[in-house]
């Protein structure tokens, strides 16, 4: 009762050890700069050791990535996406609520991606934070970074490069800005996400990927 009064939560029932690890990416992805304490953030320096530990732990056979993020630091987001994509263990992502901006590459970095029916993904060009010096080289740097994002997304999903650029540079979709807000089934239609589904469907898909990979692992051991 005291936990309910003080923390608003009860004890989580004890469950058997799972062969799946759940990685949460919630709020804003925090990179090299520390955000104000009132911001809900996911720190990339916390996620990277977790991903390494998941890859090394023999008891963990699959990774489930839950995304509800507004985006954040581009380089930190790409680093997380690259690490997830390079894992040997099966992985499934699910966008719940939103997977915006640099959350898009993270969403497509897994072996299979899902999105809730009402979830959204905002696709837009890379923006300045005000900390980059405004010289011609700055534009070249941002252009190259944007190409990195485009190449990663198009190589890890079924969306065509021209279509993704069209969504990124669309005018009138976002008020006083350029970009596109993609909802649930539309993300699947564009080839950005593999399937519309929830947590139950994502877990079933991940388990099927684990079962498919077991014979291959047994051959390697033999």
N, C-alpha and C positions, 0 to 999 in steps of 0.2 A: 504493500500500500504506500509506503514511504517513497518508493521509486516512481510510482504513478504521480504522486503529489509533487515531488521535486524535479523529476526528469521527464515526466509525461510518457514513460515507457515501462513495459513489463519485461520479465525475463524471457529470452528466446528459448523455446523448447530445445532440449538436447537432440541432436540429429546424428545419424551415423556419418562417419567420415566420407566426404564426397570426392569423386575422382575429377571433379570440375571446379576450376577456380573462377570466381566472379570478380571482374575488374571494373570498378565504377569510375566513370569520367563525368563529373558533375560540376555545373557552374562554369566559371571562366578558367581556361588553362593558363596557369601562371608559369612564366618562363624566367627570364633574367631579372625582371623587375618585380619587387614584392608589391602586391595589391593591397588596398586598404582592408583593415580587419573585418569590416562589415560585408565585404564581398565573399560570396561562396566560391571557393576556388579548388582546383585540382593542381597540385604542384608536380611538375614533370620530374623533379629530382626524387620524388617519392615513388612515382610509377616505374621508373627505369629499374631500380633494384627488385621491385616486385616481378617485373617481366622476366628478369634474369633468374630469379628464384623459381618461378613457374616452369621455365624451360629446364632447370636442373633437377627439380623435384620429381622422382620417378612415380610418386603416388598421384600426381596430377597428370591426367591424360588429355585434358582439353581446357580451353579458355573461352569464357563467355564475357564479352565486353558490353556493358550497359552504358549508353550515351544519353546524357541530357545536358548539353553544353551550348553556350552562346558563342564559343570560339575562344580566341585569345592569342597568345604568342605564336607566331607562324613557325619559327624554327623549332620551338619546343613541341608543337603539335606534329610537325613533320618527323621529328625524332621519335616520338611515340609511335606514329604510324609505321615508320620504317622498321622499328624493333618488332612490332606485332607481326608485320608482313614477313619478317625473316625467321619467325619461330618455326620449329619442326613439328610442334604439336598442333592438332586441329583447333580452329578458332571460329567463333561465330559472334557477330555484333548485332545489337538491336538498338535502334534509335527510339527512345521514349521521350515524348515531349518535344525535344528539338535536338538536332545535330548540325549546328550552324557553322558557317565560315570554315575555320581550320578543323572543325569537327567532321567535315565531309571526308577528307583523306583518312581520318582514323576509322570512320564508319566502313569504308571500303577496303581497309587494310587486312581484314580477316578473310578466311577461306570462303565464308558465306555471310551475307549481310541481310538483315531484316529491319523493318520499320513498322511502328504501330500505325494503325489506320489514320489516327488524328495527329500524328507527329509531323513536324515540318523540318525542312533543311533549307537554309538560306545560302545561296551561291552568289558571291560577289567578288570583285577584284580586291587585291591586297591594298590596304590603306596605310597611310602614314600615321604615326602616333604623336608626331610633334617632336620626337627626339632624334630624327634623322636630318642631317644638314641638307638644305634644299639646293643642290647643285646638279648639273647634268648627270654626273655619275650616280646620283641617287635614283634617278629614273631608270637607268640601266640596271642597277642593283635590284630594284623592285620588279622590273620586267623579267629578269632572270629568275627571281624567287617565284614569281607568278607562274612561269613556265615549269618550274619544278613541281608546283602544286598540280598544274594541269596534267603534266606527264604522269605523275603518280596516280591521280584519280582515274585517268583514262586507261592506264595499264593494269589497274586492279579492279576495274569494273567493266561493264558492257556498254557504257555511254561512249558515243563517238566524240572525238576531239572538237569537231566543229559545233556539235550540239551543246557540249559543255561550255565552250566559249560564248555561244549565243546566249545561254542562260546566265552566264557570268556578266555579260555586257548589256543585257536587256534594259531598255529604258521604260519607265512608266509603271513597272511592276511594283517597285518599292517607292514609296513616297519620297520625293526629293533626293533620290539616290538611284544608282544603277545596280542591277542584279535581279535575281529571281527567288521567290519563296516557293519551294516545292513541297507539296503535301502528299503524305502516304503513298497511295497508289500511283500518283504521277511520277514519283521517284523510281518506281519499278518500271513504268512505261518508258521512261527515258533511258533505262538500262543502268541507272546509277546504283540502285539497290536490287537485290535478288528477289525479295519476297516481302509481302505485307504479312505481319504476324506478331504474336505476343511472346511472352517469356516461355510459356509451355511449348510452343512450336519451336522456338529457338533451342531449347534444351533437347528436344527430340532430334532436331537436325544435328546438333553437336554430338549427341550420343551415336548417331548413325555414322558420322564422320570418324569418330573414335573406333567404332567397330570395323569400318572399312580399312583403317590403317593398321589394325592389330596384326593381320596376317603378314603385312610387309615388315613390321618390326620383328616378328618371330623369325622370318627368313634371315634378317640381318644378324640376329643373335646366333642362329645356327651356323 
